[in-house]
Amino acid sequence: MSSNENIKNSKSRYLRLSTEDKRESSSSNGRFTIDLLTSGGILDNVKGFIIHSIECPNVFDNVPTWANTLTLVKQTGLVSYDVVIPNSYYYIDDLITELNTQINLVTPDVVTITKVGIAPVEKLQFGVVGDDYEFKLSSTIASKLGITADFIVTDGSSVIAQAIPNLIGETAVYVHSRDLTPNNLIEGSGSFSVIDKLNLDKPYGATCYSSLDDPVSHLHKYFPYETLKTMRSITIVLRNTQGNVLIIPDNFNFTMMMTIFYK
């Protein structure tokens, strides 16, 4: 039976999934579970679904947990220091201020970061007084600072990073669900549990929308199941392009509208 015939010979109902209705024990707004019994009723004999739209605020840090550490090595004794920046959305001047604050908390020498050049091609300049320091490309924040290779700054001198800072934040939200994905594959490396994608095409703080009528930004095909499915709860995981789980602050919500087809 073709997908169109499958839909035509099915019953259907709308289903709204939102972090507003998440199970209290859900760990965050980036990985949450909705109990269908309390959100419109359980679903039996499900044949497939279509996602109509997604609504999600662009409130994701451009310096998140997985990209917030600058690693530098004091050359006397080869002592390594990890400078951890609080997760947040930073503009360049704010990031420089925070970097200098955190560096001075962990290093015994004077290490300073300043801007050089004219916007929009400003670069960061790293200076040290007291010892020689190596700045590591392995720093998780390296690309955001314009570091493209390890470099050493000698005592009393400064070095300009190789590239301009890249403070672009997240560009898309990938919606994963083992419960909804047709093949029910396990999440993780090589996963195919992505059921939809939302482009974060609005500025930080604004709400982004997808629509069934937008073929560019929205996956609106019908997802059929090989066998009928029973659903009692649905778990959603929001990830970025690299597969990291995205966290929405508690005062914001993710919402997805679907049509469920059943026998």
GIBEL-V790021 format. One record per residue. N is the residue number from 1. RES is the residue in one small letter. PHI is phi in degrees with one decimal (* if undefined). Layout:
BEGIN
N RES PHI
N RES PHI
END
This chain:
BEGIN
1 m *
2 s -73.1
3 s -61.6
4 n -62.8
5 e -66.0
6 n -61.3
7 i -69.5
8 k -62.7
9 n -99.7
10 s -122.4
11 k -83.6
12 s -148.5
13 r -154.4
14 y -82.5
15 l -138.3
16 r -108.0
17 l -111.2
18 s -142.9
19 t -63.2
20 e -60.0
21 d -106.7
22 k -68.2
23 r -60.3
24 e -57.8
25 s -81.3
26 s -58.2
27 s -73.9
28 s -164.6
29 n -83.3
30 g -105.5
31 r -142.2
32 f -142.3
33 t -122.3
34 i -116.0
35 d -81.7
36 l -70.1
37 l -61.2
38 t -101.2
39 s -127.7
40 g 116.2
41 g 106.1
42 i -72.5
43 l -122.0
44 d -115.9
45 n 53.9
46 v -75.2
47 k -102.3
48 g 164.0
49 f -156.1
50 i -128.1
51 i -93.6
52 h -90.0
53 s -161.7
54 i -133.2
55 e -129.6
56 c -152.7
57 p -76.6
58 n -87.3
59 v -125.3
60 f -95.4
61 d -59.8
62 n -88.4
63 v -123.7
64 p -89.4
65 t -55.6
66 w -83.8
67 a -147.3
68 n -129.2
69 t -125.0
70 l -101.9
71 t -106.4
72 l -132.6
73 v -123.5
74 k -70.7
75 q -72.9
76 t -78.4
77 g 85.5
78 l 48.1
79 v -89.5
80 s -95.9
81 y -125.1
82 d -103.2
83 v -97.9
84 v -100.0
85 i -97.2
86 p -56.3
87 n -62.7
88 s -173.9
89 y -100.6
90 y -112.8
91 y -90.8
92 i -58.0
93 d -64.6
94 d -65.8
95 l -66.6
96 i -60.6
97 t -60.5
98 e -68.4
99 l -60.4
100 n -62.6
101 t -62.7
102 q -71.0
103 i -62.4
104 n -68.8
105 l -78.3
106 v -116.0
107 t -105.6
108 p -80.2
109 d -107.1
110 v -91.6
111 v -120.3
112 t -128.9
113 i -123.3
114 t -134.6
115 k -96.6
116 v -133.3
117 g 91.7
118 i -115.7
119 a -57.8
120 p -96.9
121 v -113.5
122 e -65.2
123 k -125.1
124 l -96.6
125 q -113.0
126 f -108.7
127 g -123.0
128 v -137.8
129 v -136.8
130 g 124.3
131 d -171.4
132 d -86.5
133 y -132.4
134 e -102.6
135 f -102.5
136 k -99.4
137 l -63.8
138 s -69.4
139 s -56.0
140 t -67.7
141 i -94.9
142 a -54.6
143 s -65.8
144 k -70.9
145 l -97.2
146 g 86.6
147 i -87.6
148 t -114.8
149 a -162.1
150 d -58.6
151 f -150.7
152 i -110.7
153 v -108.3
154 t -81.1
155 d -52.3
156 g 85.4
157 s -122.9
158 s -144.9
159 v -136.2
160 i -92.4
161 a -59.4
162 q -74.2
163 a -135.3
164 i -75.2
165 p -59.9
166 n -120.8
167 l -103.8
168 i -63.6
169 g -85.3
170 e -66.1
171 t -110.1
172 a -159.2
173 v -114.3
174 y -100.9
175 v -94.3
176 h -105.9
177 s -158.8
178 r -67.3
179 d -72.4
180 l -95.4
181 t -59.1
182 p -56.6
183 n -93.4
184 n 51.8
185 l -80.9
186 i -74.4
187 e -70.4
188 g 131.5
189 s -60.8
190 g 78.8
191 s -68.0
192 f -120.6
193 s -89.2
194 v -73.5
195 i -108.1
196 d -168.2
197 k -136.3
198 l -119.4
199 n -75.2
200 l -87.3
201 d -101.6
202 k -117.6
203 p -61.7
204 y -54.4
205 g 97.7
206 a -91.5
207 t -93.1
208 c -105.3
209 y -131.1
210 s -115.5
211 s -145.2
212 l -60.9
213 d -85.2
214 d -105.6
215 p -71.6
216 v -80.9
217 s -98.6
218 h -131.5
219 l -87.9
220 h -116.4
221 k -76.9
222 y -81.4
223 f -104.1
224 p -91.3
225 y -101.7
226 e -70.7
227 t -131.4
228 l -64.1
229 k -119.4
230 t -109.6
231 m -122.9
232 r -113.8
233 s -155.3
234 i -133.6
235 t -104.9
236 i -116.1
237 v -125.3
238 l -100.9
239 r -127.8
240 n -91.9
241 t -62.0
242 q -85.6
243 g 93.0
244 n -75.3
245 v -73.0
246 l -88.8
247 i -112.9
248 i -96.5
249 p -56.0
250 d -61.8
251 n -90.2
252 f -124.9
253 n -134.8
254 f -100.4
255 t -137.5
256 m -132.5
257 m -105.1
258 m -133.4
259 t -114.4
260 i -101.9
261 f -105.4
262 y -145.1
263 k -83.7
END
